[in-house]
């Protein structure tokens, strides 16, 4: 398995193998006061599988705070199946992380683990924004 791309965004959908995403490339969130709850951050990844990857794959998308504590996660199973004539196949993964509570400024991250192996780590910096 390989990752073609992965990013954080405001929202995304997948239809017929095509991705639609808004606000692509989130790597920083600002908050006037902490703790702050962010209503939704969407994790998107395009995974490419080879024939040896055929079968069930378990994934976990985790949000981790600046101290390394898990803030939330979503997990599930992917069914990777190949037609006899296929040598590679791809899958889009779209996961909403809702109501994440940020308690401190600093480096955070969102990770993707497939079958207990971390395959993607996306940094997410939380900053204090001045109040006007």
N, C-alpha and C positions, 0 to 999 in steps of 0.2 A: 504494500500500500504506500502511496505517496500523496502528498498534499499539493494540489495545484495552486491554491491560494486560500487564505483565511483572513477575515477582518471583522471588526466590530462596527455596527451601524445603528441607526435609530430604529429601523424596521426593515423586514425583508419577507418576501413570499417566494414560493417556488411553484411553477405550473408547467407541466409537460417538459421537465428538464431545464427550463429557463428560470434564471433568478431575476428578481426585481428587488432592488435595495434602495433605501433612502438614507442619506447622511453617512455615506461610506467613509471608513477610515478614522473612526473615533479612537483616539489614543490619550485624550485628556478630558476630564470633567471638572468643572468649577462649581464651587458651592459657597454661598455667602456665609453660611454658618454650618458647623458640624456638631453633632451628627446630621447627615442629610440622606434622604431616601430618593434614589433615582428610579422613576417609574418603570423604565425598560431599556435594556441594552440588548441588542440582538447579535449573536455570534453566528457567522456564516463561514462555511468551509466547503471546498470542492475536493473530494477525495477520489483518487484514481486507484483501481484495484487490478491486479493481474490474476490469472487463472488460479494460482496457488492460494489466493485469498478467499476463494469460494467458501461460502458457509455463513454462519452467524458471527457477527462482530458486536461486542458490547462497547458502548461509548459513554463517557462522562465529560460534561462541560462544567468547569468549576470556576467560580470567582473567589479570589483570595485577596485578603487585605494586606496592608503594609507590614503587619506583624506576622504574616503567614497563616492567619486563621481563615478558614473557609467561611465565606459570606453567603454562599448558596451554590446549588448545583442542580443540574438536570442530567438524567441518564436514561439510556434506552438501548435498544438492539437494532442493528441493521441486518437486513437479509441480503447478502451478496450472492447473486446467482448469475451464471454464464450460460448463454446459448452455445450450442456445439461449435458454431463458427466464430465466436467471439474470443479474442485474446486479451482484451482489456475492457474494463467498464468503469463508469464513473458514477458518483452519487453526490448530490448536494445535501448538506446538513445545515438546517436553519433552526436555531435554538434561541428562544426568548428567555432572558434572565430578568425577572420582574421584581420590583421593590427591593433592590439592593440597598442596604444601609451602610453608608460610608461614615465611619466614626472618626477618622483621622486623615489628614492630608498626607500625601506621599505616594510611593510606588505601589500599585496594585497590579494584579494580572488575572487574565482569563486563560485557562488551559483546556486543551482537548486531549483526553486519554482514550485510546482504543485498545481493547484487550489488555488493560493494565500497563500500557506503554504510552508515556507522554509524547504526543506527536506535534503539538502546537502550543506555544506560549505567546500570548499577545499582551504587551504592557499597557497599563491604564493608569495614568498619573492623575491623582486627585489634588486639586489646588484650591486655596481660599481665594475668592474673588472679592474685591473691595465693594462695600455697599455704598451706594450713592445717596 
